[in-house]
């Protein structure tokens, strides 16, 4: 994807499902939010955008 500026990257943070083989939990789904994909690698990116 192409973006016109860094502010367009904030929001819609991807999440990934952690495989059952890793967690050993067969009846529980665990999902991880990939904050590292935010422009500055922080959960605070969305808050900073709102404050501007």
CHARMM-style PDB file with segment names, atoms N, HN, CA, C and O in Angstrom:
ATOM      1  N   UNK     1       0.831  -1.181   0.000  1.00  0.00      PROA
ATOM      2  CA  UNK     1       0.000   0.000   0.000  1.00  0.00      PROA
ATOM      3  C   UNK     1       0.875   1.244   0.000  1.00  0.00      PROA
ATOM      4  O   UNK     1       1.994   1.245   0.514  1.00  0.00      PROA
ATOM      5  N   UNK     2       0.342   2.279  -0.581  1.00  0.00      PROA
ATOM      6  HN  UNK     2      -0.567   2.278  -0.998  1.00  0.00      PROA
ATOM      7  CA  UNK     2       1.052   3.554  -0.599  1.00  0.00      PROA
ATOM      8  C   UNK     2       0.245   4.575   0.188  1.00  0.00      PROA
ATOM      9  O   UNK     2      -0.985   4.596   0.134  1.00  0.00      PROA
ATOM     10  N   UNK     3       0.962   5.422   0.921  1.00  0.00      PROA
ATOM     11  HN  UNK     3       1.961   5.405   0.965  1.00  0.00      PROA
ATOM     12  CA  UNK     3       0.329   6.438   1.742  1.00  0.00      PROA
ATOM     13  C   UNK     3       0.916   7.793   1.397  1.00  0.00      PROA
ATOM     14  O   UNK     3       2.087   7.895   1.034  1.00  0.00      PROA
ATOM     15  N   UNK     4       0.102   8.833   1.510  1.00  0.00      PROA
ATOM     16  HN  UNK     4      -0.849   8.750   1.805  1.00  0.00      PROA
ATOM     17  CA  UNK     4       0.556  10.184   1.198  1.00  0.00      PROA
ATOM     18  C   UNK     4       1.332  10.824   2.337  1.00  0.00      PROA
ATOM     19  O   UNK     4       2.195  11.669   2.100  1.00  0.00      PROA
ATOM     20  N   UNK     5       1.033  10.429   3.577  1.00  0.00      PROA
ATOM     21  HN  UNK     5       0.331   9.742   3.770  1.00  0.00      PROA
ATOM     22  CA  UNK     5       1.779  10.955   4.716  1.00  0.00      PROA
ATOM     23  C   UNK     5       1.705   9.973   5.873  1.00  0.00      PROA
ATOM     24  O   UNK     5       0.910   9.034   5.854  1.00  0.00      PROA
ATOM     25  N   UNK     6       2.532  10.195   6.870  1.00  0.00      PROA
ATOM     26  HN  UNK     6       3.178  10.958   6.885  1.00  0.00      PROA
ATOM     27  CA  UNK     6       2.662   9.269   7.994  1.00  0.00      PROA
ATOM     28  C   UNK     6       1.375   9.173   8.819  1.00  0.00      PROA
ATOM     29  O   UNK     6       1.133   8.148   9.455  1.00  0.00      PROA
ATOM     30  N   UNK     7       0.558  10.209   8.820  1.00  0.00      PROA
ATOM     31  HN  UNK     7       0.754  11.043   8.304  1.00  0.00      PROA
ATOM     32  CA  UNK     7      -0.674  10.196   9.604  1.00  0.00      PROA
ATOM     33  C   UNK     7      -1.668   9.158   9.093  1.00  0.00      PROA
ATOM     34  O   UNK     7      -2.501   8.674   9.860  1.00  0.00      PROA
ATOM     35  N   UNK     8      -1.593   8.814   7.824  1.00  0.00      PROA
ATOM     36  HN  UNK     8      -0.917   9.207   7.202  1.00  0.00      PROA
ATOM     37  CA  UNK     8      -2.487   7.806   7.254  1.00  0.00      PROA
ATOM     38  C   UNK     8      -2.182   6.403   7.767  1.00  0.00      PROA
ATOM     39  O   UNK     8      -3.001   5.497   7.613  1.00  0.00      PROA
ATOM     40  N   UNK     9      -1.024   6.215   8.367  1.00  0.00      PROA
ATOM     41  HN  UNK     9      -0.358   6.951   8.492  1.00  0.00      PROA
ATOM     42  CA  UNK     9      -0.640   4.904   8.887  1.00  0.00      PROA
ATOM     43  C   UNK     9      -1.245   4.602  10.252  1.00  0.00      PROA
ATOM     44  O   UNK     9      -1.253   3.452  10.689  1.00  0.00      PROA
ATOM     45  N   UNK    10      -1.750   5.632  10.924  1.00  0.00      PROA
ATOM     46  HN  UNK    10      -1.744   6.567  10.569  1.00  0.00      PROA
ATOM     47  CA  UNK    10      -2.257   5.459  12.287  1.00  0.00      PROA
ATOM     48  C   UNK    10      -3.684   4.922  12.246  1.00  0.00      PROA
ATOM     49  O   UNK    10      -4.531   5.429  11.511  1.00  0.00      PROA
ATOM     50  N   UNK    11      -3.935   3.894  13.043  1.00  0.00      PROA
ATOM     51  HN  UNK    11      -3.247   3.482  13.640  1.00  0.00      PROA
ATOM     52  CA  UNK    11      -5.250   3.262  13.089  1.00  0.00      PROA
ATOM     53  C   UNK    11      -5.240   1.951  12.320  1.00  0.00      PROA
ATOM     54  O   UNK    11      -4.322   1.685  11.544  1.00  0.00      PROA
ATOM     55  N   UNK    12      -6.254   1.142  12.534  1.00  0.00      PROA
ATOM     56  HN  UNK    12      -7.000   1.358  13.164  1.00  0.00      PROA
ATOM     57  CA  UNK    12      -6.370  -0.161  11.864  1.00  0.00      PROA
ATOM     58  C   UNK    12      -5.128  -1.019  12.051  1.00  0.00      PROA
ATOM     59  O   UNK    12      -4.652  -1.650  11.107  1.00  0.00      PROA
ATOM     60  N   UNK    13      -4.607  -1.040  13.269  1.00  0.00      PROA
ATOM     61  HN  UNK    13      -4.993  -0.528  14.036  1.00  0.00      PROA
ATOM     62  CA  UNK    13      -3.426  -1.843  13.587  1.00  0.00      PROA
ATOM     63  C   UNK    13      -3.737  -3.318  13.356  1.00  0.00      PROA
ATOM     64  O   UNK    13      -4.748  -3.816  13.852  1.00  0.00      PROA
ATOM     65  N   UNK    14      -2.893  -4.021  12.618  1.00  0.00      PROA
ATOM     66  HN  UNK    14      -2.072  -3.616  12.215  1.00  0.00      PROA
ATOM     67  CA  UNK    14      -3.176  -5.438  12.349  1.00  0.00      PROA
ATOM     68  C   UNK    14      -3.042  -6.305  13.597  1.00  0.00      PROA
ATOM     69  O   UNK    14      -2.268  -6.003  14.505  1.00  0.00      PROA
ATOM     70  N   UNK    15      -3.817  -7.391  13.621  1.00  0.00      PROA
ATOM     71  HN  UNK    15      -4.446  -7.637  12.883  1.00  0.00      PROA
ATOM     72  CA  UNK    15      -3.693  -8.378  14.691  1.00  0.00      PROA
ATOM     73  C   UNK    15      -3.447  -9.741  14.051  1.00  0.00      PROA
ATOM     74  O   UNK    15      -3.903 -10.013  12.941  1.00  0.00      PROA
ATOM     75  N   UNK    16      -2.726 -10.583  14.763  1.00  0.00      PROA
ATOM     76  HN  UNK    16      -2.356 -10.363  15.666  1.00  0.00      PROA
ATOM     77  CA  UNK    16      -2.449 -11.924  14.248  1.00  0.00      PROA
ATOM     78  C   UNK    16      -2.844 -12.960  15.293  1.00  0.00      PROA
ATOM     79  O   UNK    16      -2.724 -12.731  16.497  1.00  0.00      PROA
ATOM     80  N   UNK    17      -3.315 -14.094  14.809  1.00  0.00      PROA
ATOM     81  HN  UNK    17      -3.413 -14.280  13.832  1.00  0.00      PROA
ATOM     82  CA  UNK    17      -3.696 -15.192  15.701  1.00  0.00      PROA
ATOM     83  C   UNK    17      -2.446 -15.988  16.041  1.00  0.00      PROA
ATOM     84  O   UNK    17      -1.678 -16.366  15.156  1.00  0.00      PROA
ATOM     85  N   UNK    18      -2.251 -16.238  17.324  1.00  0.00      PROA
ATOM     86  HN  UNK    18      -2.875 -15.931  18.042  1.00  0.00      PROA
ATOM     87  CA  UNK    18      -1.128 -17.051  17.777  1.00  0.00      PROA
ATOM     88  C   UNK    18      -1.527 -18.517  17.631  1.00  0.00      PROA
ATOM     89  O   UNK    18      -2.570 -18.933  18.137  1.00  0.00      PROA
ATOM     90  N   UNK    19      -0.718 -19.281  16.956  1.00  0.00      PROA
ATOM     91  HN  UNK    19       0.129 -18.943  16.545  1.00  0.00      PROA
ATOM     92  CA  UNK    19      -1.012 -20.673  16.643  1.00  0.00      PROA
ATOM     93  C   UNK    19      -1.162 -21.530  17.901  1.00  0.00      PROA
ATOM     94  O   UNK    19      -0.442 -21.342  18.882  1.00  0.00      PROA
ATOM     95  N   UNK    20      -2.104 -22.471  17.860  1.00  0.00      PROA
ATOM     96  HN  UNK    20      -2.688 -22.624  17.063  1.00  0.00      PROA
ATOM     97  CA  UNK    20      -2.348 -23.373  18.991  1.00  0.00      PROA
ATOM     98  C   UNK    20      -1.117 -24.200  19.350  1.00  0.00      PROA
ATOM     99  O   UNK    20      -0.927 -24.556  20.513  1.00  0.00      PROA
ATOM    100  N   UNK    21      -0.290 -24.504  18.369  1.00  0.00      PROA
ATOM    101  HN  UNK    21      -0.444 -24.215  17.424  1.00  0.00      PROA
ATOM    102  CA  UNK    21       0.923 -25.283  18.641  1.00  0.00      PROA
ATOM    103  C   UNK    21       1.892 -24.516  19.539  1.00  0.00      PROA
ATOM    104  O   UNK    21       2.653 -25.119  20.295  1.00  0.00      PROA
ATOM    105  N   UNK    22       1.862 -23.211  19.455  1.00  0.00      PROA
ATOM    106  HN  UNK    22       1.244 -22.721  18.840  1.00  0.00      PROA
ATOM    107  CA  UNK    22       2.745 -22.383  20.279  1.00  0.00      PROA
ATOM    108  C   UNK    22       2.182 -22.230  21.690  1.00  0.00      PROA
ATOM    109  O   UNK    22       2.915 -22.341  22.673  1.00  0.00      PROA
ATOM    110  N   UNK    23       0.870 -21.972  21.783  1.00  0.00      PROA
ATOM    111  HN  UNK    23       0.275 -21.882  20.985  1.00  0.00      PROA
ATOM    112  CA  UNK    23       0.266 -21.710  23.093  1.00  0.00      PROA
ATOM    113  C   UNK    23      -0.074 -22.970  23.871  1.00  0.00      PROA
ATOM    114  O   UNK    23      -0.170 -22.937  25.098  1.00  0.00      PROA
ATOM    115  N   UNK    24      -0.256 -24.081  23.165  1.00  0.00      PROA
ATOM    116  HN  UNK    24      -0.178 -24.107  22.169  1.00  0.00      PROA
ATOM    117  CA  UNK    24      -0.686 -25.355  23.777  1.00  0.00      PROA
ATOM    118  C   UNK    24      -2.083 -25.249  24.393  1.00  0.00      PROA
ATOM    119  O   UNK    24      -2.466 -26.079  25.217  1.00  0.00      PROA
ATOM    120  N   UNK    25      -2.838 -24.231  23.994  1.00  0.00      PROA
ATOM    121  HN  UNK    25      -2.527 -23.556  23.325  1.00  0.00      PROA
ATOM    122  CA  UNK    25      -4.207 -24.039  24.471  1.00  0.00      PROA
ATOM    123  C   UNK    25      -5.153 -24.359  23.317  1.00  0.00      PROA
ATOM    124  O   UNK    25      -5.318 -23.546  22.408  1.00  0.00      PROA
ATOM    125  N   UNK    26      -5.763 -25.512  23.347  1.00  0.00      PROA
ATOM    126  HN  UNK    26      -5.629 -26.173  24.085  1.00  0.00      PROA
ATOM    127  CA  UNK    26      -6.554 -25.992  22.211  1.00  0.00      PROA
ATOM    128  C   UNK    26      -7.926 -25.344  22.088  1.00  0.00      PROA
ATOM    129  O   UNK    26      -8.469 -25.292  20.984  1.00  0.00      PROA
ATOM    130  N   UNK    27      -8.504 -24.853  23.168  1.00  0.00      PROA
ATOM    131  HN  UNK    27      -8.063 -24.896  24.064  1.00  0.00      PROA
ATOM    132  CA  UNK    27      -9.858 -24.311  23.106  1.00  0.00      PROA
ATOM    133  C   UNK    27      -9.903 -22.806  23.364  1.00  0.00      PROA
ATOM    134  O   UNK    27     -10.967 -22.243  23.620  1.00  0.00      PROA
ATOM    135  N   UNK    28      -8.751 -22.171  23.295  1.00  0.00      PROA
ATOM    136  HN  UNK    28      -7.887 -22.628  23.087  1.00  0.00      PROA
ATOM    137  CA  UNK    28      -8.667 -20.731  23.534  1.00  0.00      PROA
ATOM    138  C   UNK    28      -7.909 -20.096  22.376  1.00  0.00      PROA
ATOM    139  O   UNK    28      -6.837 -20.562  21.988  1.00  0.00      PROA
ATOM    140  N   UNK    29      -8.485 -19.014  21.824  1.00  0.00      PROA
ATOM    141  HN  UNK    29      -9.356 -18.635  22.139  1.00  0.00      PROA
ATOM    142  CA  UNK    29      -7.789 -18.272  20.772  1.00  0.00      PROA
ATOM    143  C   UNK    29      -7.051 -17.099  21.405  1.00  0.00      PROA
ATOM    144  O   UNK    29      -7.613 -16.375  22.228  1.00  0.00      PROA
ATOM    145  N   UNK    30      -5.809 -16.915  21.026  1.00  0.00      PROA
ATOM    146  HN  UNK    30      -5.353 -17.503  20.358  1.00  0.00      PROA
ATOM    147  CA  UNK    30      -5.028 -15.774  21.499  1.00  0.00      PROA
ATOM    148  C   UNK    30      -4.618 -14.957  20.281  1.00  0.00      PROA
ATOM    149  O   UNK    30      -4.079 -15.483  19.307  1.00  0.00      PROA
ATOM    150  N   UNK    31      -4.887 -13.666  20.361  1.00  0.00      PROA
ATOM    151  HN  UNK    31      -5.324 -13.238  21.152  1.00  0.00      PROA
ATOM    152  CA  UNK    31      -4.571 -12.745  19.277  1.00  0.00      PROA
ATOM    153  C   UNK    31      -3.582 -11.702  19.795  1.00  0.00      PROA
ATOM    154  O   UNK    31      -3.659 -11.285  20.950  1.00  0.00      PROA
ATOM    155  N   UNK    32      -2.660 -11.288  18.941  1.00  0.00      PROA
ATOM    156  HN  UNK    32      -2.597 -11.627  18.002  1.00  0.00      PROA
ATOM    157  CA  UNK    32      -1.667 -10.276  19.309  1.00  0.00      PROA
ATOM    158  C   UNK    32      -1.828  -9.059  18.397  1.00  0.00      PROA
ATOM    159  O   UNK    32      -1.883  -9.184  17.173  1.00  0.00      PROA
ATOM    160  N   UNK    33      -1.902  -7.901  19.008  1.00  0.00      PROA
ATOM    161  HN  UNK    33      -1.858  -7.799  20.002  1.00  0.00      PROA
ATOM    162  CA  UNK    33      -2.007  -6.660  18.253  1.00  0.00      PROA
ATOM    163  C   UNK    33      -0.596  -6.185  17.925  1.00  0.00      PROA
ATOM    164  O   UNK    33       0.248  -6.082  18.815  1.00  0.00      PROA
ATOM    165  N   UNK    34      -0.340  -5.901  16.673  1.00  0.00      PROA
ATOM    166  HN  UNK    34      -1.026  -5.985  15.949  1.00  0.00      PROA
ATOM    167  CA  UNK    34       1.016  -5.572  16.196  1.00  0.00      PROA
ATOM    168  C   UNK    34       1.247  -4.063  16.209  1.00  0.00      PROA
ATOM    169  O   UNK    34       1.267  -3.423  15.157  1.00  0.00      PROA
ATOM    170  N   UNK    35       1.420  -3.505  17.391  1.00  0.00      PROA
ATOM    171  HN  UNK    35       1.404  -4.025  18.245  1.00  0.00      PROA
ATOM    172  CA  UNK    35       1.643  -2.065  17.522  1.00  0.00      PROA
ATOM    173  C   UNK    35       2.921  -1.617  16.819  1.00  0.00      PROA
ATOM    174  O   UNK    35       3.064  -0.441  16.487  1.00  0.00      PROA
ATOM    175  N   UNK    36       3.836  -2.530  16.594  1.00  0.00      PROA
ATOM    176  HN  UNK    36       3.720  -3.486  16.863  1.00  0.00      PROA
ATOM    177  CA  UNK    36       5.090  -2.157  15.935  1.00  0.00      PROA
ATOM    178  C   UNK    36       4.868  -1.642  14.524  1.00  0.00      PROA
ATOM    179  O   UNK    36       5.766  -1.030  13.945  1.00  0.00      PROA
ATOM    180  N   UNK    37       3.677  -1.878  13.953  1.00  0.00      PROA
ATOM    181  HN  UNK    37       2.947  -2.375  14.424  1.00  0.00      PROA
ATOM    182  CA  UNK    37       3.373  -1.372  12.620  1.00  0.00      PROA
ATOM    183  C   UNK    37       2.909   0.075  12.638  1.00  0.00      PROA
ATOM    184  O   UNK    37       2.743   0.677  11.577  1.00  0.00      PROA
ATOM    185  N   UNK    38       2.694   0.652  13.823  1.00  0.00      PROA
ATOM    186  HN  UNK    38       2.829   0.163  14.685  1.00  0.00      PROA
ATOM    187  CA  UNK    38       2.377   2.072  13.907  1.00  0.00      PROA
ATOM    188  C   UNK    38       3.617   2.865  13.509  1.00  0.00      PROA
ATOM    189  O   UNK    38       4.734   2.371  13.668  1.00  0.00      PROA
ATOM    190  N   UNK    39       3.447   4.081  12.996  1.00  0.00      PROA
ATOM    191  HN  UNK    39       2.540   4.482  12.868  1.00  0.00      PROA
ATOM    192  CA  UNK    39       4.594   4.859  12.505  1.00  0.00      PROA
ATOM    193  C   UNK    39       5.731   5.007  13.510  1.00  0.00      PROA
ATOM    194  O   UNK    39       6.904   4.968  13.137  1.00  0.00      PROA
ATOM    195  N   UNK    40       5.383   5.175  14.783  1.00  0.00      PROA
ATOM    196  HN  UNK    40       4.431   5.206  15.086  1.00  0.00      PROA
ATOM    197  CA  UNK    40       6.419   5.360  15.795  1.00  0.00      PROA
ATOM    198  C   UNK    40       6.497   4.173  16.744  1.00  0.00      PROA
ATOM    199  O   UNK    40       7.144   4.249  17.788  1.00  0.00      PROA
ATOM    200  N   UNK    41       5.832   3.067  16.379  1.00  0.00      PROA
ATOM    201  HN  UNK    41       5.307   3.005  15.530  1.00  0.00      PROA
ATOM    202  CA  UNK    41       5.925   1.818  17.136  1.00  0.00      PROA
ATOM    203  C   UNK    41       5.316   1.867  18.518  1.00  0.00      PROA
ATOM    204  O   UNK    41       5.779   1.179  19.428  1.00  0.00      PROA
ATOM    205  N   UNK    42       4.280   2.675  18.688  1.00  0.00      PROA
ATOM    206  HN  UNK    42       3.904   3.234  17.949  1.00  0.00      PROA
ATOM    207  CA  UNK    42       3.719   2.865  20.024  1.00  0.00      PROA
ATOM    208  C   UNK    42       2.197   2.865  19.989  1.00  0.00      PROA
ATOM    209  O   UNK    42       1.586   3.258  18.995  1.00  0.00      PROA
ATOM    210  N   UNK    43       1.590   2.417  21.090  1.00  0.00      PROA
ATOM    211  HN  UNK    43       2.086   2.097  21.898  1.00  0.00      PROA
ATOM    212  CA  UNK    43       0.133   2.502  21.215  1.00  0.00      PROA
ATOM    213  C   UNK    43      -0.306   3.959  21.362  1.00  0.00      PROA
ATOM    214  O   UNK    43      -1.492   4.263  21.237  1.00  0.00      PROA
ATOM    215  N   UNK    44       0.627   4.847  21.622  1.00  0.00      PROA
ATOM    216  HN  UNK    44       1.591   4.601  21.724  1.00  0.00      PROA
ATOM    217  CA  UNK    44       0.311   6.259  21.842  1.00  0.00      PROA
ATOM    218  C   UNK    44       0.157   7.038  20.537  1.00  0.00      PROA
ATOM    219  O   UNK    44      -0.215   8.211  20.567  1.00  0.00      PROA
ATOM    220  N   UNK    45       0.433   6.418  19.406  1.00  0.00      PROA
ATOM    221  HN  UNK    45       0.735   5.465  19.382  1.00  0.00      PROA
ATOM    222  CA  UNK    45       0.320   7.114  18.124  1.00  0.00      PROA
ATOM    223  C   UNK    45      -1.095   7.627  17.886  1.00  0.00      PROA
ATOM    224  O   UNK    45      -1.280   8.758  17.437  1.00  0.00      PROA
ATOM    225  N   UNK    46      -2.093   6.798  18.185  1.00  0.00      PROA
ATOM    226  HN  UNK    46      -1.943   5.879  18.549  1.00  0.00      PROA
ATOM    227  CA  UNK    46      -3.488   7.185  17.971  1.00  0.00      PROA
ATOM    228  C   UNK    46      -3.869   8.345  18.892  1.00  0.00      PROA
ATOM    229  O   UNK    46      -4.580   9.257  18.471  1.00  0.00      PROA
ATOM    230  N   UNK    47      -3.408   8.318  20.131  1.00  0.00      PROA
ATOM    231  HN  UNK    47      -2.830   7.577  20.472  1.00  0.00      PROA
ATOM    232  CA  UNK    47      -3.682   9.398  21.087  1.00  0.00      PROA
ATOM    233  C   UNK    47      -3.035  10.695  20.620  1.00  0.00      PROA
ATOM    234  O   UNK    47      -3.652  11.758  20.685  1.00  0.00      PROA
ATOM    235  N   UNK    48      -1.811  10.611  20.157  1.00  0.00      PROA
ATOM    236  HN  UNK    48      -1.310   9.747  20.104  1.00  0.00      PROA
ATOM    237  CA  UNK    48      -1.111  11.805  19.676  1.00  0.00      PROA
ATOM    238  C   UNK    48      -1.830  12.406  18.475  1.00  0.00      PROA
ATOM    239  O   UNK    48      -1.940  13.628  18.371  1.00  0.00      PROA
ATOM    240  N   UNK    49      -2.317  11.568  17.572  1.00  0.00      PROA
ATOM    241  HN  UNK    49      -2.227  10.575  17.657  1.00  0.00      PROA
ATOM    242  CA  UNK    49      -3.044  12.068  16.404  1.00  0.00      PROA
ATOM    243  C   UNK    49      -4.313  12.789  16.844  1.00  0.00      PROA
ATOM    244  O   UNK    49      -4.637  13.850  16.310  1.00  0.00      PROA
ATOM    245  N   UNK    50      -5.032  12.227  17.809  1.00  0.00      PROA
ATOM    246  HN  UNK    50      -4.769  11.365  18.242  1.00  0.00      PROA
ATOM    247  CA  UNK    50      -6.265  12.840  18.304  1.00  0.00      PROA
ATOM    248  C   UNK    50      -5.984  14.203  18.937  1.00  0.00      PROA
ATOM    249  O   UNK    50      -6.788  15.124  18.793  1.00  0.00      PROA
ATOM    250  N   UNK    51      -4.857  14.343  19.633  1.00  0.00      PROA
ATOM    251  HN  UNK    51      -4.204  13.595  19.750  1.00  0.00      PROA
ATOM    252  CA  UNK    51      -4.529  15.584  20.329  1.00  0.00      PROA
ATOM    253  C   UNK    51      -4.118  16.704  19.384  1.00  0.00      PROA
ATOM    254  O   UNK    51      -4.155  17.876  19.761  1.00  0.00      PROA
ATOM    255  N   UNK    52      -3.726  16.356  18.158  1.00  0.00      PROA
ATOM    256  HN  UNK    52      -3.696  15.404  17.852  1.00  0.00      PROA
ATOM    257  CA  UNK    52      -3.330  17.400  17.210  1.00  0.00      PROA
ATOM    258  C   UNK    52      -4.529  17.963  16.579  1.00  0.00      PROA
ATOM    259  OT1 UNK    52      -4.424  18.861  15.744  1.00  0.00      PROA
TER     260      UNK     52
END
